[in-house]
Structure formats: C-alpha cells, structure tokens
C-alpha cells in the first residue's frame, strides 16, 4: 500500500494529530480518543470525501506516532498519549 502523504505532510499532520489529542484529553494519560475522530476534526476539513482515505490516512499517522513511542493503542480505534508523547506535546503544542 502506498502512502497518501509525503514525508513533510506526514510530519505536519502527525503534529496536528498529537496536539489535538493533547488538547482534547487535557494532557491526561488515562484519557483516550478515537483516532479517526481526531483525523476528521483536526486534520481533514472535508479533504477526503471517501472515508476509506480517511481511515488509511489515520492509520499512517497512528503507525508513525506509535512507532515513535508518542501514543499507544487503547483499543482498535482509540489512542492515548504516552509519557514521552506528553513531554513532546508540552514542548511543541503550546
């Protein structure tokens, strides 16, 4: 499966994603949020008319942030910040 994003886009959208997660959970590591909702609220403002693109884009962003240790999966659809993610958000999202 090819990527929907360039490297720069993935970086930019990942930052938007994690900052929205930080804001929506008030930085509480015990709170989670649905990943697809974060994508459609924080990143896509109608850019993807076909939901399948939204799901693929969300999966790419989640995979990147999870591999960097900034978020963790709580369920098949929800994510939450890790302590490393919280520290990054405190620096990058305020």
KOLBAKE-889620 format. One line per 10 residues: number of its first residue (from 1); their letters; for each residue y, x, z of N, C-alpha, C. Coordinates in Angstrom, 2 decimals. Example, Ala and Ser with C-alpha at 12.3 -4.5 7.8 and 13.67 -1.06 7.14 Angstrom:
1> AS> -5.69/13.19/7.80/-4.50/12.30/7.80/-3.30/13.20/7.80 | -2.25/12.85/7.08/-1.06/13.67/7.14/0.03/12.90/7.87;
REM end
This chain:
1> XXXXXXXXXX> -1.18/0.85/0.00/0.00/0.00/0.00/1.24/0.89/0.00 | 2.13/0.64/-0.91/3.34/1.45/-0.98/4.38/0.93/0.00 | 5.29/1.80/0.36/6.33/1.46/1.33/7.42/0.62/0.67 | 7.96/-0.28/1.43/9.11/-1.07/0.96/10.41/-0.29/1.09 | 10.40/0.74/1.95/11.62/1.44/2.31/11.62/2.89/1.86 | 12.82/3.42/1.64/12.98/4.86/1.51/12.95/5.42/2.93 | 12.88/6.72/3.06/12.89/7.35/4.38/14.14/7.02/5.17 | 15.30/7.04/4.51/16.56/6.72/5.17/16.61/5.26/5.62 | 16.13/4.37/4.77/16.10/2.95/5.13/15.20/2.71/6.34 | 14.04/3.36/6.34/13.12/3.19/7.45/13.74/3.67/8.75;
11> XXXXXXXXXX> 14.45/4.78/8.71/15.15/5.28/9.90/16.21/4.28/10.37 | 17.01/3.81/9.44/18.10/2.88/9.78/17.56/1.56/10.33 | 16.56/1.00/9.67/16.01/-0.28/10.12/15.23/-0.13/11.42 | 14.59/1.01/11.61/13.88/1.24/12.87/14.86/1.29/14.04 | 16.02/1.90/13.81/17.04/1.95/14.86/17.56/0.55/15.17 | 17.84/-0.23/14.14/18.29/-1.61/14.36/17.23/-2.40/15.13 | 15.98/-2.21/14.76/14.87/-2.92/15.39/14.79/-2.58/16.87 | 14.77/-1.30/17.19/14.59/-0.90/18.58/15.83/-1.24/19.42 | 17.01/-1.17/18.84/18.22/-1.55/19.58/18.25/-3.05/19.85 | 17.78/-3.84/18.90/17.70/-5.29/19.14/16.69/-5.58/20.24;
21> XXXXXXXXXX> 15.55/-4.90/20.21/14.54/-5.07/21.26/15.13/-4.71/22.62 | 15.85/-3.62/22.67/16.51/-3.17/23.91/17.48/-4.23/24.42 | 18.31/-4.75/23.53/19.30/-5.75/23.94/18.64/-7.07/24.33 | 17.64/-7.50/23.58/17.02/-8.80/23.84/16.17/-8.81/25.11 | 15.73/-7.64/25.54/14.94/-7.56/26.77/15.75/-7.00/27.93 | 17.02/-6.74/27.69/17.91/-6.13/28.70/17.34/-4.82/29.23 | 16.59/-4.12/28.40/16.02/-2.84/28.78/14.87/-2.94/29.78 | 14.33/-4.14/29.98/13.22/-4.35/30.92/11.90/-4.00/30.24 | 11.21/-2.99/30.75/9.97/-2.52/30.13/8.84/-3.54/30.24 | 9.00/-4.53/31.10/7.96/-5.56/31.27/8.14/-6.74/30.33;
31> XXXXXXXXXX> 9.27/-6.79/29.63/9.53/-7.90/28.72/9.15/-7.49/27.30 | 8.62/-8.45/26.58/8.25/-8.19/25.19/8.96/-9.19/24.28 | 8.84/-8.94/22.99/9.49/-9.79/22.00/8.61/-9.78/20.76 | 8.59/-10.89/20.03/7.81/-10.95/18.79/8.45/-10.04/17.74 | 7.66/-9.16/17.19/8.17/-8.18/16.22/8.76/-8.84/14.98 | 8.10/-9.85/14.45/8.60/-10.49/13.23/9.94/-11.17/13.50 | 10.13/-11.73/14.69/11.41/-12.36/15.03/12.52/-11.32/15.08 | 12.21/-10.15/15.62/13.21/-9.07/15.65/13.62/-8.72/14.22 | 12.63/-8.59/13.35/12.94/-8.24/11.96/13.88/-9.25/11.33 | 13.53/-10.54/11.43/14.34/-11.55/10.76/15.70/-11.76/11.43;
41> XXXXXXXXXX> 15.82/-11.49/12.72/17.10/-11.67/13.41/18.00/-10.44/13.30 | 17.42/-9.26/13.34/18.23/-8.04/13.41/18.37/-7.31/12.08 | 17.40/-7.44/11.21/17.39/-6.62/10.01/17.57/-7.44/8.74 | 16.75/-8.43/8.57/16.80/-9.22/7.35/17.68/-10.44/7.55 | 18.72/-10.48/6.81/19.56/-11.67/6.83/19.32/-12.43/5.53 | 18.06/-12.79/5.34/17.69/-13.51/4.13/17.34/-12.61/2.96 | 17.23/-11.33/3.20/16.95/-10.39/2.11/15.55/-10.59/1.54 | 14.65/-11.05/2.36/13.27/-11.24/1.90/12.97/-12.73/1.87 | 12.97/-13.29/0.67/12.67/-14.71/0.55/11.19/-14.97/0.79 | 10.35/-14.03/0.44/8.91/-14.20/0.64/8.52/-13.63/1.99;
51> XXXXXXXXXX> 7.99/-14.47/2.89/7.62/-13.99/4.22/6.67/-12.80/4.21 | 5.83/-12.69/3.20/4.89/-11.56/3.17/5.63/-10.23/3.16 | 6.79/-10.16/2.49/7.59/-8.94/2.52/8.11/-8.67/3.92 | 8.51/-9.71/4.60/8.99/-9.56/5.98/7.91/-9.01/6.88 | 6.69/-9.52/6.71/5.58/-9.03/7.52/5.25/-7.57/7.20 | 5.25/-7.22/5.91/4.97/-5.84/5.54/6.06/-4.91/6.08 | 7.32/-5.32/5.95/8.43/-4.50/6.45/8.33/-4.34/7.96 | 8.04/-5.42/8.66/7.90/-5.36/10.12/6.78/-4.41/10.51 | 5.65/-4.50/9.81/4.52/-3.62/10.12/4.88/-2.16/9.92 | 5.64/-1.84/8.88/6.05/-0.45/8.65/6.93/0.05/9.79;
61> XXXXXXXXXX> 7.88/-0.77/10.20/8.80/-0.38/11.27/8.05/-0.23/12.59 | 7.19/-1.20/12.91/6.42/-1.14/14.16/5.52/0.09/14.17 | 4.86/0.35/13.05/3.96/1.52/12.98/4.73/2.81/13.23 | 5.92/2.94/12.63/6.73/4.13/12.82/7.14/4.29/14.28 | 7.67/3.23/14.87/8.15/3.31/16.26/6.99/3.51/17.24 | 5.85/2.91/16.96/4.67/3.10/17.82/4.18/4.54/17.72 | 4.12/5.09/16.51/3.68/6.48/16.33/4.61/7.46/17.02 | 5.89/7.11/17.14/6.86/7.96/17.83/6.84/7.74/19.34 | 6.02/6.79/19.81/5.90/6.52/21.25/7.09/5.77/21.83 | 7.82/5.04/20.99/9.02/4.34/21.46/8.76/2.88/21.81;
71> XXXXXXXXXX> 7.72/2.29/21.22/7.31/0.93/21.56/5.80/0.90/21.71 | 5.32/-0.18/22.32/3.88/-0.40/22.38/3.59/-1.85/22.04 | 2.41/-2.08/21.52/1.98/-3.43/21.19/1.49/-4.11/22.47 | 1.97/-5.32/22.70/1.53/-6.11/23.85/0.44/-7.07/23.38 | 0.58/-7.57/22.18/-0.40/-8.44/21.55/-0.34/-8.15/20.06 | -1.02/-8.94/19.28/-0.99/-8.70/17.84/0.38/-8.96/17.23 | 1.24/-9.67/17.96/2.55/-9.99/17.38/3.75/-9.55/18.23 | 3.51/-9.11/19.46/4.62/-8.77/20.36/4.64/-7.29/20.71 | 5.87/-6.79/20.90/6.07/-5.38/21.25/6.99/-5.28/22.45 | 6.93/-4.13/23.10/7.88/-3.85/24.18/8.20/-2.37/24.15;
81> XXXXXXXXXX> 9.32/-2.04/24.78/9.75/-0.64/24.86/8.83/0.16/25.77 | 8.70/1.44/25.47/8.08/2.37/26.39/9.21/3.05/27.16 | 8.88/3.85/28.15/9.93/4.56/28.89/10.67/5.53/27.95 | 9.95/6.15/27.01/10.62/7.02/26.01/11.55/6.20/25.13 | 11.12/5.01/24.75/11.96/4.14/23.94/13.20/3.71/24.69 | 13.05/3.43/25.97/14.18/3.03/26.79/15.22/4.15/26.86 | 14.76/5.37/27.06/15.68/6.52/27.11/16.40/6.72/25.78 | 15.66/6.58/24.68/16.29/6.71/23.36/17.34/5.62/23.16 | 17.03/4.40/23.56/17.98/3.30/23.41/19.23/3.51/24.25 | 19.07/4.05/25.43/20.23/4.30/26.28/21.18/5.28/25.60;
91> XXXX> 20.64/6.21/24.83/21.48/7.18/24.11/22.01/6.63/22.81 | 21.17/5.93/22.05/21.51/5.57/20.67/22.05/4.17/20.46 | 21.86/3.29/21.42/22.18/1.86/21.18/23.39/1.35/21.93 | 24.06/2.20/22.66/25.21/1.72/23.44/26.51/2.17/22.84;
REM end
